Amino acid sequence: MENKTGKYLKYAVGEIILVVIGILIALQINNWNETNKAKVNERELLTYVLENIKTDSISIDSIISRSDRVLMVQQNLIKLSNGELRSHEVGNLDLLRSSEPNQTVTKKNNPNLANEVRSQDLKKIILNYFLALDWLEFTIETNNEIIETKIRPFLGEKKLLNYGNQLETNLNRLNLINSEMFYEEFQKEELRQLLFESGIKLRIMKLNAQRTMLKNIELKNDINNYLKT
């Protein structure tokens, strides 16, 4: 009886061990499957994010290009006031009343992106890029505020706009601002002070756009390298 009991105990212990091993193997397989699934989901997410980042780069590049064109007009107006240029050499005055759209999409489409990637290094780079986007958005809003609440109302109040041209379908020939009346008004200090303030805000916006572009390139390169590994 003792021998039989011992054999039964050994058998039972062996069965328990086998069951435990089976459970551990099943858990390991489940963990492996979950990890693989997480990797696949992460890859799909980052592939989608890369397209958003590329869209951002186009938008940011447009901000920089448009800022350069407006700043060139601002610079030429300074030269005009110093007698270094003639009025017909200043450029398109309509640019002075142009506000800037914010068409970046990465953070808007993926607000929790940093929490959805496993790499700590990549998390930091994503957060840095999002901070740059936030600051760019703030400077765009600040730039647009002076355009929409100061410059445009001033042009209207002083009757410096060519009524009827707002319906012109050829965007290259809008000629919204009456140049003759504008240059007459430009001799006065009020308009110059407004252009001074808008020029500062525009330059800050451009500098932030350039910094954001560098962060954009860095994030794009790091995601591509991460996906390769």
LINCOR-V492731 format. One line per field, one symbol per residue. phi: phi as a letter, one per 20 degrees, with the letter a starting at -180 (. if undefined). psi: psi as a letter, one per 20 degrees, with the letter a starting at -180 (. if undefined). Layout:
phi: ???
psi: ???
//
This chain:
phi: .ffffffffffffffffffffffffffffffffffffffffffffffffgfffffgfffffffffffffffffgfffffffemecdgfefoffgffdeedfddfcgffecfdgfeddeffffgffffffffffffffffffffffffedcfffffffeledefoffefeefecflfeffffffffffefffffffgffffffffffffffffffffffffffffffffe
psi: ggggggggggggggggggggggggggggggggggggghggggggghgghhhghhgghgghhhggghgggghgggghhghghjjirqhiigaohhhhjprpqokqighhhmhkghijqhphghgghghhghgggghggghgggghghghiggghghghjljqnphiijphoiilglhpohghghghiiqhghhhghgghhghghgggghggghgghgggggghgghghh.
//
